[in-house]
Amino acid sequence: MITGATGSIGGALARTYAKDGCSLVLQGRNADQLALLSKECIALGADVSVVSFDLSDLEMTQRWCGELVAGGVPDIVIANAGININTGAEQSGEQWSQMEDLLNLNVKSTMMLIHHMALAMKQRKAGQLVLMSSLAAYYGLPVTPSYSASKAALKAYAEGIRGWLAPHNVGVTVVMPGYVSSDMCHAMPGPKPFMLAPERAAKAIKQGVAKNRARISFPFPLNFGCWWLAVLPSAISQRIVKWMNYGG
Ligand SMILES: NC(=O)c1ccc[n+]([C@@H]2O[C@H](COP(=O)([O-])OP(=O)(O)OC[C@H]3O[C@@H](n4cnc5c(N)ncnc54)[C@H](OP(=O)(O)O)[C@@H]3O)[C@@H](O)[C@H]2O)c1
């Protein structure tokens, strides 16, 4: 099951898994895009069912979780849907209403979905949970503070539940991509070094998930650089981030 399947990374993941003849549950808001993707995946050999609603509506997400548990939890759940906001061209700051929308989708609905799937997988003693974080989780970027915070929350949550679920044969992977070509990526301010095509990102994610990797982070040079931002004294990291043109 893939949320945010109508986007770049989600769509590429759906096509990648479809080639193996998987049964796919694809979620997105854009029903037309979902129908197109579904046709493509069926042509590639998959069984497909689609569900279209706004995940930031937490009551609907809660109901959907109940339906998924009642109907049989998928083997792999990829919580990929997400949005990004930024401090604006004039650095005037984020709007609270947008921050709330972002937190509802990126953090609350993702954790709600993963939590319900985790309990069902734990009982079944099988399954793989995948949470889509970002390299922005290593260090808060001044141009995207709320986004960075939301992705750091998912990284920490994934790391925590991985240990909790390991004795029950349930795997948990956190994915931390660098720049992957998509509408969201292109709308983000700042430089975008080492940008990958979504197909390449999807291949790396699928391979890592099959091995139950704790963390899938890429591409290597950007991953290495961002990791240093987390371990260096913060005053140095702030200077690097400013020097790299990510604000501050
Ligand atoms: N691209 C990058 O450089 C990059 C880097 C690091 C992490 N990521 C993460 O990767 C994930 C996918 O991003 P992407 O680059 O593929 O972006 P994208 O092409 O903009 O796709 C975003 C997806 O999220 C869905 N979505 C947005 N708001 C939603 C809502 N309220 N309810 C349900 N679905 C909603 C969109 O569905 P609709 O279009 O149908 O509304 C779309 O399928 C995100 O979590 C993002 O933070 C991306």
The ligand as a Tripos MOL2 file, in Angstrom:
@<TRIPOS>MOLECULE
LIG
   48    52     1     0     0
SMALL
NO_CHARGES

@<TRIPOS>ATOM
      1 N1         10.9380   15.1860   -3.8870 N.am      1 LIG1
      2 C1         11.8470   15.3750   -2.9770 C.2       1 LIG1
      3 O1         12.9050   16.0010   -3.2500 O.2       1 LIG1
      4 C2         11.6720   14.7940   -1.5990 C.ar      1 LIG1
      5 C3         12.7770   14.7810   -0.7390 C.ar      1 LIG1
      6 C4         12.6380   14.2490    0.5310 C.ar      1 LIG1
      7 C5         11.4250   13.7230    0.9370 C.ar      1 LIG1
      8 N2         10.3660   13.7550    0.1020 N.ar      1 LIG1
      9 C6          9.0950   13.2160    0.5830 C.3       1 LIG1
     10 O2          8.5980   12.2560   -0.3370 O.3       1 LIG1
     11 C7          7.1730   12.2350   -0.2740 C.3       1 LIG1
     12 C8          6.6040   12.3190   -1.6860 C.3       1 LIG1
     13 O3          6.9670   13.5750   -2.2280 O.3       1 LIG1
     14 P1          7.0420   13.8890   -3.7950 P.3       1 LIG1
     15 O4          8.3250   14.5370   -4.0220 O.co2     1 LIG1
     16 O5          6.6640   12.6730   -4.5780 O.co2     1 LIG1
     17 O6          5.9330   15.0250   -3.8730 O.3       1 LIG1
     18 P2          4.6520   15.2090   -4.8110 P.3       1 LIG1
     19 O7          4.9540   14.7660   -6.1800 O.co2     1 LIG1
     20 O8          4.2130   16.6030   -4.5650 O.co2     1 LIG1
     21 O9          3.6170   14.1900   -4.1540 O.3       1 LIG1
     22 C9          3.0030   14.4180   -2.9110 C.3       1 LIG1
     23 C10         1.9200   13.3770   -2.7160 C.3       1 LIG1
     24 O10         1.2740   13.6150   -1.4520 O.3       1 LIG1
     25 C11        -0.1410   13.6260   -1.6880 C.3       1 LIG1
     26 N3         -0.8340   14.5270   -0.7830 N.ar      1 LIG1
     27 C12        -0.5580   15.8390   -0.5470 C.ar      1 LIG1
     28 N4         -1.4420   16.3330    0.3240 N.ar      1 LIG1
     29 C13        -2.3000   15.3020    0.6340 C.ar      1 LIG1
     30 C14        -3.4190   15.1850    1.4830 C.ar      1 LIG1
     31 N5         -3.8470   16.2150    2.2190 N.pl3     1 LIG1
     32 N6         -4.0560   13.9870    1.5410 N.ar      1 LIG1
     33 C15        -3.6210   12.9520    0.8090 C.ar      1 LIG1
     34 N7         -2.5660   12.9870   -0.0060 N.ar      1 LIG1
     35 C16        -1.9180   14.1600   -0.0870 C.ar      1 LIG1
     36 C17        -0.3020   14.1280   -3.0960 C.3       1 LIG1
     37 O11        -1.5700   13.7070   -3.5520 O.3       1 LIG1
     38 P3         -2.4370   14.5560   -4.6200 P.3       1 LIG1
     39 O12        -1.4590   15.0630   -5.6390 O.co2     1 LIG1
     40 O13        -3.3660   13.5460   -5.1710 O.co2     1 LIG1
     41 O14        -3.0620   15.6550   -3.8700 O.co2     1 LIG1
     42 C18         0.8440   13.4220   -3.7900 C.3       1 LIG1
     43 O15         0.4810   12.1070   -4.1160 O.3       1 LIG1
     44 C19         6.7660   13.3890    0.6490 C.3       1 LIG1
     45 O16         6.4800   12.8940    1.9400 O.3       1 LIG1
     46 C20         8.0060   14.2630    0.6900 C.3       1 LIG1
     47 O17         8.0940   15.0120    1.8710 O.3       1 LIG1
     48 C21        10.4550   14.2870   -1.1580 C.ar      1 LIG1
@<TRIPOS>BOND
     1     1     2 1
     2     2     3 2
     3     2     4 1
     4     4     5 ar
     5     4    48 ar
     6     5     6 ar
     7     6     7 ar
     8     7     8 ar
     9     8     9 1
    10     8    48 ar
    11     9    10 1
    12     9    46 1
    13    10    11 1
    14    11    12 1
    15    11    44 1
    16    12    13 1
    17    13    14 1
    18    14    15 2
    19    14    16 1
    20    14    17 1
    21    17    18 1
    22    18    19 2
    23    18    20 1
    24    18    21 1
    25    21    22 1
    26    22    23 1
    27    23    24 1
    28    23    42 1
    29    24    25 1
    30    25    26 1
    31    25    36 1
    32    26    27 ar
    33    26    35 ar
    34    27    28 ar
    35    28    29 ar
    36    29    30 ar
    37    29    35 ar
    38    30    31 1
    39    30    32 ar
    40    32    33 ar
    41    33    34 ar
    42    34    35 ar
    43    36    37 1
    44    36    42 1
    45    37    38 1
    46    38    39 2
    47    38    40 1
    48    38    41 1
    49    42    43 1
    50    44    45 1
    51    44    46 1
    52    46    47 1
@<TRIPOS>SUBSTRUCTURE
     1 LIG1         1 GROUP 0 **** ****
